[in-house]
């Protein structure tokens, strides 16, 4: 089934169920086994929940929210809301009660679906502040056996109401799905953002259908493909890949047990189509590099020679030059042995498409994956473009580029270098926020807030977020993400934030990769008792300093890091510093670690006054 200009996601889902019947739509892991869900079962679950929603008074255009991690019920409820003509609104499972209240109140949610007791507790703390909310439905009632609240019911009981609906009511549901228009809002995506309260981006059926068609033109997949769904479905990228495109093209979606088991589940499934944020690609790279370093001398040699041969082949092909026969044979041998085993180590031995997006990534990391034999693509887009705006064309990769505009999309640069986008996938504005909508939508063009460049062939390079550009006290403009991405390419650095606004030089806050650094400490007899003591040891400070200096060699003097501090608190995705897509919130990091930042610049001033004395393990030697 191919999306057309008059198709809606609601109508497409019903058609998919009728056409595919007993074919597998989803798999999920339960009690150690991957259990299939057919399209017929998928459709039955959606129908029951949709009929229960209609019986509860949910009208076309009303909003219903889903709060939870990725699970089969998320998929069922999402399509039930959409096929009933309402608007589906995802809420990140990592959101605090205050953030949950903001989304519920801002969108005026009538019904809320929550994953479990933990998510229900958040809502019960704030429900007095969301007067429109009339019903809460819980997927997993474990721990709630004796709980009694007139507003709360289980998903099983809720779906039973729909199962008891009459044939006439079922036809009314189908009529509702058929009545949905392409221009109607299908979903609200609340931007996780790195500053300010989340805004609800209105994404229409037409936006989503265009995305499915445009992506299929450059990255087609079908019923034989396998997808692994593990990122939050509240994010546009995962929603697009796992919940939308398979409706039109039929790939099987495998749902992970939980975030912690994702690496294991990836190796079990070995997906053919895989999207991940840069942080996961960085972890895969670190795992492979450290595994090679921990191998025998022969294994380390073989690993180095394999990547050397692959990089040489890539360079010659990129230059349009002939690959010598001896090198071609060496590369083919490496691909069938060392590189294949490395792909298998990270669960990518069957991958046809691997894509990164949602945050900047180091070009060197993409080059490493290309050498590994994975045709990695860096997509560019955002919530406001309903996902993707640009993607490399099939078989064409340009270093540091996010490709060209999708078919049917227009991209240009403003006089200030800001990337502007226009096309059928550009959103309809922010819910209840016309002022902010008017700021980003000017004369039909979406102002992305990203600074970029474009070559004569239309290949786009994203430099940084406009608001993140650092202007030093010397008036130099610096794009911090380029430096941060290079730092994160190190297997010992998990994340970094470059500081320097209105300062004489750049500094950085660094988060170590605990697993790899702890292994380094053990291998080098460095004693430590906990995360903080590991970070503080002079041997680890020297390790990080060496990695920073190696990165400095790749940049101009004004872009070099002159001092760093290691954050000695182990951050997780639950912490305020991270967005749900694992991007560090620069302003939160700067606020919470102000003392470390002040100490770096104070040490620099004192060192200058003392003729260049260096604070141990903190200042990088200037070359």
PEJO-V200932 format. One record per residue. N is the residue number from 1. SS is DSSP state (H for helix, E for strand, L for the rest). PSI is psi in radians with two decimals (none if undefined). BURIAL is 1 if it has 9 or more other C-alpha atoms within 8 Angstrom, else 0. Layout:
BEGIN
((N,SS,PSI,BURIAL) (N,SS,PSI,BURIAL))
END
This chain:
BEGIN
((1,L,2.24,0) (2,L,2.40,0) (3,L,2.47,1) (4,L,3.04,0) (5,L,-0.37,0) (6,L,0.11,0) (7,L,2.55,1) (8,L,2.82,1) (9,H,-0.60,1) (10,H,-0.88,1) (11,H,-0.67,1) (12,H,-0.66,1) (13,H,-0.79,1) (14,H,-0.68,1) (15,H,-0.72,0) (16,H,-0.74,1) (17,H,-0.77,1) (18,H,-0.71,0) (19,H,-0.60,0) (20,H,-0.41,1) (21,L,-1.85,1) (22,L,0.06,0) (23,L,2.64,0) (24,E,2.26,1) (25,E,-0.79,1) (26,E,2.71,1) (27,E,2.53,1) (28,E,2.65,1) (29,E,2.19,1) (30,E,2.18,0) (31,L,0.73,0) (32,L,-0.03,0) (33,E,2.48,0) (34,E,2.08,0) (35,E,2.23,0) (36,E,2.64,1) (37,E,2.09,1) (38,E,2.92,1) (39,H,-0.60,1) (40,H,-0.77,1) (41,H,-0.72,0) (42,H,-0.90,1) (43,H,-0.66,1) (44,H,-0.76,0) (45,H,-0.77,1) (46,H,-0.77,1) (47,H,-0.81,1) (48,H,-0.78,1) (49,H,-0.69,1) (50,H,-0.74,1) (51,H,-0.64,1) (52,H,-0.68,1) (53,H,-0.77,1) (54,H,-0.69,1) (55,H,-0.49,0) (56,L,-0.04,0) (57,L,0.13,0) (58,L,2.09,1) (59,L,2.80,1) (60,L,2.33,1) (61,L,-0.24,0) (62,L,2.84,1) (63,E,2.39,1) (64,E,2.38,1) (65,E,2.69,1) (66,E,2.13,1) (67,E,1.85,1) (68,L,2.98,1) (69,L,2.92,1) (70,L,2.20,1) (71,L,2.87,1) (72,H,-0.67,1) (73,H,-0.56,0) (74,H,-0.80,1) (75,H,-0.79,1) (76,H,-0.86,1) (77,H,-0.71,1) (78,H,-0.88,1) (79,H,-0.49,1) (80,H,-0.76,1) (81,H,-0.82,1) (82,H,-0.75,1) (83,H,-0.30,1) (84,L,0.08,1) (85,L,0.03,1) (86,L,-3.09,1) (87,E,2.19,1) (88,E,2.30,1) (89,E,2.02,1) (90,E,2.53,1) (91,E,2.29,1) (92,L,2.36,1) (93,L,-0.37,0) (94,L,-0.09,0) (95,L,2.50,1) (96,L,2.84,0) (97,H,-0.69,1) (98,H,-0.69,0) (99,H,-0.65,0) (100,H,-0.78,1) (101,H,-0.69,1) (102,H,-0.82,0) (103,H,-0.83,1) (104,H,-0.76,1) (105,H,-0.71,1) (106,H,-0.71,0) (107,H,-0.16,1) (108,L,0.80,1) (109,L,2.36,1) (110,L,-0.62,1) (111,E,2.50,1) (112,E,2.25,1) (113,E,2.27,1) (114,E,2.65,1) (115,L,-0.77,1) (116,L,-2.98,1) (117,H,-0.70,1) (118,H,-0.79,0) (119,H,-0.61,1) (120,H,-0.71,1) (121,H,-0.68,0) (122,H,-0.77,1) (123,H,-0.72,1) (124,H,-0.48,0) (125,H,-0.46,0) (126,H,0.07,1) (127,H,-0.40,1) (128,H,-0.33,0) (129,H,0.02,0) (130,L,1.34,1) (131,L,-0.42,0) (132,L,-0.37,0) (133,L,2.16,1) (134,L,-0.37,0) (135,E,2.40,1) (136,E,2.21,1) (137,E,2.25,1) (138,E,2.24,1) (139,L,-0.98,1) (140,L,1.99,1) (141,L,0.20,1) (142,L,2.28,0) (143,L,-0.03,0) (144,L,0.38,0) (145,L,-0.78,0) (146,L,0.10,0) (147,L,2.36,0) (148,L,2.04,0) (149,L,2.22,0) (150,L,-0.37,0) (151,L,-0.30,0) (152,E,2.37,1) (153,E,2.84,1) (154,E,2.73,1) (155,H,-0.63,1) (156,H,-0.80,0) (157,H,-0.66,0) (158,H,-0.80,1) (159,H,-0.53,1) (160,H,-0.58,1) (161,H,-0.73,1) (162,H,-0.62,1) (163,H,-0.49,0) (164,L,-0.01,0) (165,L,2.68,1) (166,L,2.93,0) (167,H,-0.59,0) (168,H,-0.75,0) (169,H,-0.64,1) (170,H,-0.67,1) (171,H,-0.60,0) (172,H,-0.65,0) (173,H,-0.82,1) (174,H,-0.64,1) (175,H,-0.66,0) (176,H,-0.80,1) (177,H,-0.71,1) (178,H,-0.47,0) (179,H,-0.21,0) (180,L,2.32,1) (181,L,2.65,0) (182,L,-0.59,1) (183,L,-0.11,0) (184,L,2.56,1) (185,E,2.21,1) (186,E,-0.77,1) (187,E,2.66,1) (188,E,2.21,1) (189,E,2.01,1) (190,E,2.01,1) (191,L,2.24,1) (192,L,-0.69,0) (193,L,2.93,0) (194,L,-0.08,1) (195,L,2.56,0) (196,L,2.95,0) (197,L,2.62,0) (198,L,2.56,1) (199,L,2.45,1) (200,E,1.90,1) (201,E,2.21,1) (202,E,1.97,1) (203,E,2.11,1) (204,E,2.92,1) (205,H,-0.71,1) (206,H,-0.68,1) (207,H,-0.83,1) (208,H,-0.68,1) (209,H,-0.71,1) (210,H,-0.76,1) (211,H,-0.80,1) (212,H,-0.76,1) (213,H,-0.78,1) (214,H,-0.74,1) (215,H,-0.63,1) (216,H,-0.47,1) (217,H,-0.57,0) (218,H,-0.32,0) (219,L,1.16,0) (220,L,2.48,0) (221,L,2.93,1) (222,L,-2.87,1) (223,L,-0.42,0) (224,L,-0.15,0) (225,L,2.69,1) (226,E,2.27,1) (227,E,2.56,1) (228,E,2.11,1) (229,E,2.03,1) (230,L,-0.34,1) (231,L,2.86,1) (232,L,2.30,1) (233,L,-0.16,1) (234,L,-0.24,1) (235,L,2.47,1) (236,H,-0.61,1) (237,H,-0.85,1) (238,H,-0.66,1) (239,H,-0.76,1) (240,H,-0.81,1) (241,H,-0.77,1) (242,H,-0.66,1) (243,H,-0.43,1) (244,H,-1.07,1) (245,H,-0.67,1) (246,H,-0.43,1) (247,H,-0.70,1) (248,H,-0.55,1) (249,H,-0.10,1) (250,L,0.23,1) (251,L,2.67,1) (252,E,2.27,1) (253,E,2.09,1) (254,E,2.17,1) (255,E,2.17,1) (256,L,2.77,1) (257,L,-0.88,1) (258,L,3.07,1) (259,H,-0.66,0) (260,H,-0.52,0) (261,H,0.03,1) (262,H,-0.84,1) (263,H,-0.72,1) (264,H,-0.77,0) (265,H,-0.61,1) (266,H,-0.76,1) (267,H,-0.59,1) (268,H,-0.73,0) (269,H,-0.64,1) (270,L,1.22,1) (271,L,2.68,1) (272,L,-0.37,1) (273,E,2.18,1) (274,E,2.24,1) (275,E,2.38,0) (276,E,2.71,1) (277,E,2.76,1) (278,H,-0.60,1) (279,H,-0.66,1) (280,H,-0.69,0) (281,H,-0.62,1) (282,H,-0.69,1) (283,H,-0.72,1) (284,H,-0.77,1) (285,H,-0.80,1) (286,H,-0.73,1) (287,H,-0.77,1) (288,H,-0.77,1) (289,H,-0.78,1) (290,H,-0.67,1) (291,H,-0.70,0) (292,H,-0.72,1) (293,H,-0.53,0) (294,L,-0.10,0) (295,L,-3.06,1) (296,L,2.95,0) (297,H,-0.69,0) (298,H,-0.73,0) (299,H,-0.69,1) (300,H,-0.72,1) (301,H,-0.80,0) (302,H,-0.70,1) (303,H,-0.83,1) (304,H,-0.76,0) (305,H,-0.67,0) (306,H,-0.81,1) (307,H,-0.55,1) (308,H,-0.79,0) (309,H,-0.76,1) (310,H,-0.74,1) (311,H,-0.65,1) (312,H,-0.75,0) (313,H,-0.77,1) (314,H,-0.77,1) (315,H,-0.76,0) (316,H,-0.75,1) (317,H,-0.68,1) (318,H,-0.56,0) (319,L,-0.04,0) (320,L,0.36,0) (321,L,2.77,0) (322,L,2.42,0) (323,L,2.13,1) (324,L,2.61,0) (325,H,-0.75,0) (326,H,-0.66,0) (327,H,-0.68,1) (328,H,-0.78,1) (329,H,-0.72,0) (330,H,-0.74,1) (331,H,-0.74,1) (332,H,-0.66,0) (333,H,-0.77,0) (334,H,-0.69,1) (335,H,-0.59,1) (336,H,-0.19,0) (337,L,-1.53,0) (338,H,-0.84,1) (339,H,-0.67,1) (340,H,-0.78,1) (341,H,-0.63,0) (342,H,-0.72,1) (343,H,-0.70,1) (344,H,-0.61,1) (345,H,-0.63,1) (346,L,0.11,1) (347,L,0.41,1) (348,L,0.36,1) (349,L,-0.34,0) (350,L,-0.01,0) (351,L,2.23,1) (352,L,-0.69,0) (353,E,2.19,1) (354,E,2.27,1) (355,E,2.51,1) (356,E,2.67,1) (357,E,-3.00,1) (358,L,-0.16,1) (359,L,2.78,0) (360,L,2.68,0) (361,L,2.59,1) (362,L,2.26,1) (363,H,-0.58,0) (364,H,-0.53,0) (365,H,-0.72,1) (366,H,-0.73,1) (367,H,-0.66,1) (368,H,-0.75,0) (369,H,-0.61,1) (370,H,-0.73,1) (371,H,-0.58,1) (372,H,-0.35,1) (373,L,0.23,0) (374,L,2.18,1) (375,L,1.21,1) (376,E,2.36,1) (377,E,2.39,1) (378,E,1.98,1) (379,L,2.62,1) (380,E,2.37,1) (381,E,-2.98,1) (382,E,3.03,1) (383,H,-0.73,1) (384,H,-0.22,1) (385,H,0.31,1) (386,L,0.55,1) (387,E,-1.90,1) (388,E,2.43,1) (389,E,-0.56,1) (390,E,2.69,1) (391,E,2.53,1) (392,L,2.44,1) (393,L,2.74,1) (394,L,2.21,0) (395,L,0.04,0) (396,L,2.11,0) (397,L,2.26,1) (398,L,2.26,0) (399,L,2.16,0) (400,L,0.06,0) (401,L,2.64,1) (402,L,0.39,1) (403,L,-2.70,1) (404,E,2.95,1) (405,E,2.46,1) (406,L,2.69,1) (407,L,2.28,0) (408,L,0.01,0) (409,E,2.48,1) (410,E,2.35,0) (411,E,2.31,1) (412,E,2.99,0) (413,E,2.47,1) (414,L,3.03,0) (415,L,-0.51,0) (416,L,-0.02,0) (417,L,0.15,1) (418,E,2.45,1) (419,E,2.20,1) (420,E,2.45,1) (421,E,2.43,1) (422,E,2.42,1) (423,E,3.02,0) (424,L,-0.20,1) (425,L,-0.07,1) (426,L,2.34,1) (427,L,2.96,1) (428,L,0.13,0) (429,L,3.11,1) (430,E,2.35,1) (431,L,2.21,1) (432,L,0.45,0) (433,L,1.16,1) (434,H,-0.53,1) (435,H,-0.81,0) (436,H,-0.61,0) (437,H,-0.77,1) (438,H,-0.47,0) (439,H,-0.62,0) (440,H,-0.36,1) (441,E,1.91,1) (442,E,2.05,1) (443,L,0.68,0) (444,L,-0.07,0) (445,E,2.33,1) (446,E,2.13,1) (447,E,1.89,1) (448,E,-0.40,1) (449,E,0.07,1) (450,E,2.43,1) (451,E,2.38,1) (452,E,-3.14,1) (453,E,2.80,1) (454,E,2.28,1) (455,L,-3.12,0) (456,L,-0.32,0) (457,L,0.08,0) (458,L,0.13,1) (459,L,2.31,1) (460,E,2.45,1) (461,E,2.17,1) (462,E,2.16,1) (463,E,-0.92,1) (464,E,3.02,1) (465,E,2.40,1) (466,H,-0.72,1) (467,H,-0.25,0) (468,H,-0.16,0) (469,L,2.25,1) (470,E,2.29,1) (471,E,1.95,1) (472,L,2.98,1) (473,L,-0.33,1) (474,L,0.03,0) (475,L,0.19,0) (476,L,2.35,1) (477,E,2.26,0) (478,E,2.32,1) (479,L,1.84,1) (480,H,-0.53,1) (481,H,-0.57,1) (482,H,-0.74,1) (483,H,-0.75,1) (484,H,-0.71,1) (485,H,-0.66,1) (486,H,-0.70,1) (487,H,-0.73,1) (488,H,-0.23,1) (489,L,-0.37,1) (490,L,2.39,1) (491,L,-0.19,1) (492,L,-0.12,1) (493,E,2.05,1) (494,E,-0.64,1) (495,E,2.84,1) (496,E,2.59,1) (497,E,2.13,1) (498,E,2.34,1) (499,E,2.63,1) (500,L,0.05,1) (501,L,2.14,0) (502,L,0.41,1) (503,L,2.80,1) (504,L,-0.33,0) (505,L,2.98,1) (506,E,2.53,1) (507,E,3.08,1) (508,E,2.52,1) (509,E,2.29,1) (510,E,2.39,1) (511,E,2.20,1) (512,E,2.72,1) (513,L,1.82,1) (514,H,-0.80,0) (515,H,-0.82,0) (516,H,-0.68,1) (517,H,-0.66,1) (518,H,-0.68,1) (519,H,-0.70,0) (520,H,-0.75,0) (521,H,-0.75,1) (522,H,-0.72,1) (523,H,-0.45,0) (524,L,0.35,0) (525,L,0.71,0) (526,L,2.01,1) (527,L,2.49,0) (528,L,2.68,0) (529,L,-0.47,0) (530,L,-3.07,0) (531,H,-0.77,1) (532,H,-0.74,0) (533,H,-0.56,1) (534,H,-0.81,1) (535,H,-0.59,1) (536,H,-0.33,1) (537,L,2.43,1) (538,H,-0.50,0) (539,H,-0.64,0) (540,H,-0.64,1) (541,H,-0.70,1) (542,H,-0.65,1) (543,H,-0.83,0) (544,H,-0.70,1) (545,H,-0.71,1) (546,H,-0.68,0) (547,H,-0.70,1) (548,H,-0.75,1) (549,H,-0.64,1) (550,H,-0.66,0) (551,H,-0.71,1) (552,H,-0.60,1) (553,L,-0.33,0) (554,L,-0.03,0) (555,L,2.77,0) (556,L,2.80,0) (557,H,-0.73,0) (558,H,-0.36,0) (559,H,0.11,1) (560,L,2.56,1) (561,E,2.11,1) (562,E,-0.31,1) (563,E,2.70,1) (564,E,2.80,1) (565,E,2.47,1) (566,E,2.18,1) (567,L,2.07,1) (568,L,0.31,1) (569,L,2.21,0) (570,L,1.98,0) (571,L,2.58,0) (572,L,3.05,0) (573,L,-0.26,1) (574,L,-0.28,0) (575,L,2.70,0) (576,L,-0.45,0) (577,L,-0.37,1) (578,E,2.52,1) (579,L,2.93,1) (580,L,-0.37,1) (581,L,0.34,1) (582,L,0.46,1) (583,L,2.42,0) (584,E,2.37,1) (585,L,1.84,1) (586,H,-0.76,1) (587,H,-0.62,0) (588,H,-0.76,1) (589,H,-0.78,1) (590,H,-0.66,1) (591,H,-0.80,0) (592,H,-0.38,0) (593,L,0.56,0) (594,H,-0.65,0) (595,H,-0.71,0) (596,H,-0.74,0) (597,H,-0.83,1) (598,H,-0.66,0) (599,H,-0.64,0) (600,H,-0.82,1) (601,H,-0.54,0) (602,H,-0.74,0) (603,H,-0.65,1) (604,H,-0.74,1) (605,H,-0.72,0) (606,H,-0.68,0) (607,H,-0.68,1) (608,H,-0.69,1) (609,H,-0.45,0) (610,L,0.23,0) (611,L,0.46,0) (612,L,0.24,0) (613,L,2.53,0) (614,L,2.27,0) (615,L,2.20,0) (616,L,2.32,0) (617,L,0.23,0) (618,L,-0.78,1) (619,E,2.36,1) (620,L,2.32,1) (621,L,2.30,0) (622,L,2.36,0) (623,L,none,0))
END
